[in-house]
Amino acid sequence: MTPVDDGGWWPLAQRYDSPHYDERPDPADITLLVIHNISLPAGQFGGPHVSDLFTGRLDYNADPSFADLRGLRVSSHFFIRRDGRVLQYVSANARAWHAGRSEFCGREKCNDFSIGIELEGTDNTPFEAAQYEALAVLTLALQQRYPLADVLGHEHIAPGRKTDPGVLFDWSHYQQSWRKNRQLALSQCATLVGALGELRFVKGLLQSQ
């Protein structure tokens, strides 16, 4: 299994450098994984606009809905396409601007201590099997480098403000894919036992509670 490198980049991801990042307050404090969804225009997949948004190159005239995004400076560490391809915009060592106003376990500003992963999709579109598989493999690659402990959705750290990844994101599928790939990795390299520890996956979705 290919881990994230010392610079915070995953060799298996296609790299697009974003200017929208800064330094973390504590580079050793990277314990939370946050799952999002995004599509631009909403509900349309496969185009260049998500990458353009994260890299500050979005043509706001390309679609009427982009007018509301003018001047927005956001990014994510990773973006997983519908076919499972992974793109990376910010080193996981750095602070990407994905969570916004947020809180987890009494701690605000989740960008400080989290890694953000965007899935190409919407709240009301089922995600693809290839995305769950890629997400599981990426999660394990990140675990080999960072002390991740918890995995939540954007909705869980910004309730009432955000709803993604949505009611159709299958947390059980994600966790099962992670466990399957974890077991495979451990069977091939027993020395990974210390790195690939258990994760606390969120139980349930706010929208369904």
N, C-alpha and C positions, 0 to 999 in steps of 0.2 A: 504494500500500500504506500502510495506516494504522499509524504507529509508536506505540510507548508514549510517553506524554507526559512532560513534565519532572517531574511528580510521581510517576512510576512506575506510572501506571494506563493500561490499554489501553482506549481509547474504545469498542472493539467488544465488550468483555466486560461482562457484567452484574455490577454491583458489590455485594458484601456485605461490609461492614467487619468484620474480626475484631479482637478485643482481644489475640490471641495473636501478638505480634510484639515486636521491639525493634530498636534501632539496630545497624547493621553496624559492626564495628571499623574497616573501611576502605571507605567507600561507593564508591570507585573500583575496588575489587577484586571484580568480579562476572564470573567467567570460566567457571562451570560450570552446566550445565543438567541437572537430575535428573528422571527420569521415574518416576512411581509408578502404582499402581492402587489403587482403593478402591471399596467398595460397602457400604452399610449398610441393612438387615442384609446379611450377606455373600451375594452372588449376586442381590440384588434391586436393580433399577435404577429410576430416575425419581423416587424419593421425596425428601423434604426433609432427611433425616437427616445426610447428609454436610455440607451447609451448616450445619446446626444444630451439628454437632460442631465445625466450624472456627470458628464464631462464639460458642461457649460456651453454646449454648441447647438442647443435646440433652436430651430427656426420657428419662432412663435407664430409665424404666418402660415405654417404648413397645415394647420387645422384650427378651426374656430375655438375649439376647446382649450387650445394651448395659451390663449390670452390670459387665463387665470394663473399660469405658471411663470409669467414674465417676471424676471428678477429673482426667482426662487433659486436658492443655492443649496442643493441637496445631493446626497450620494449614498451609495451602499457599498459594502465591501464586495459582495457577490450578487450575481443575477443568474438565475437558472432558467434557460429557455424551455419551451414546451417539449422539445426533443431531448432535453437533458444536458445540452451544452452549457458549460459554466463560464461566465465572464467575470473578471475581477477588475475593480476600479480603484481601490484603496488598499494599501498594505494592511493586513490585520493587526500589525503592530501599532498602527496609527488610529486616530479617531475619525471614523466616517460620520456623516451627518444624516442619519437615517431615522432615529427614534423621536427627535424633537422633545417636546415637553413630556416627561415620562417619569415613572417611579416604580421601583421594585424592592420589596422588603424594606421599606422605609428609606431607601436611597433614591434620590432624584438624579436627573441628568444621566439616563442609562447609556447614552453614547459614550460616557467616560469609561465604562467597564464592559461593554458588549461588542459583539460582532453581528452585523446585520446581513441577512440573506434575503434577497427579493426573488420571488417566484413569478414568472410570467403568467398572469392570470387575473381573475377578478373574484370578488366575494361570492358570485353566483355561477361560477364555472368550475366543474370538477377539474382537478389537476391530473396530469398524466403520470402513468407509472414510471416513465423515464425520469420525471422530475423528483419523485420520491426516492428513486434509486440514487440519483446524483446527489440529492440532499443528504442522504445517509452516508455516502462515501465522503462527501465534503466534511460532514460533521466529524467523522473519524479522523480525517486528515488534520482538522483543526485541533482535535483533542491531543494529538501527538505533540503539539507545540504549546498549547495554552491550557490553563487550569479550569476549563469549562465545567460548570456544575449544574446549570439550569437552562432549559429551553422553553421559551414562551413565544406567543404571537404578539404582534404590535398592539392588538386590542387589549392584551392583558396588562401591558405597562402604560397604556394611554386609554383607559376605559372611558367611553362617552365621547372621545375625540376620534378614535380610530376603530375600524372593524375588521381589519385584515389580520391573518390570512383568510378569515371567513368561515362560515358554517360548513362549507364543502371541503375544507382542508381536513384530511383524514389523519388525525394525530396517531391513531393506532397503526395505520399503514406505515407512517414514517418511523415509528418506534420499532415495528417489526423488521423493517428494512435495515434499520440501524443495528439491531441485534443480530440479524443474519450476517451482515457484513463484518460486524465486530467478531463474531465467532469464527468466521473464515480467516480474518486477519490474525487472530490469536492462534489458530491451528497452524498457520504458516510461520509465525514468529512469536514464540512464547515470551520473548523479552518485552513485548508490547503490553503485557498484563498491567504494568504500573501506569502506563500512559492512557490506556483505553478503559478508564474506570466507568462506573455507572453514572448516568445522567438523570436528573430529575426533569421528566417531561410534564408539561402542564396537563392537568386532567380536565377535560371538558372545555367548552367554549362559552364565553360570556353571553353570546347571543342566544344560546340554547338553554341557559340556566334560568 
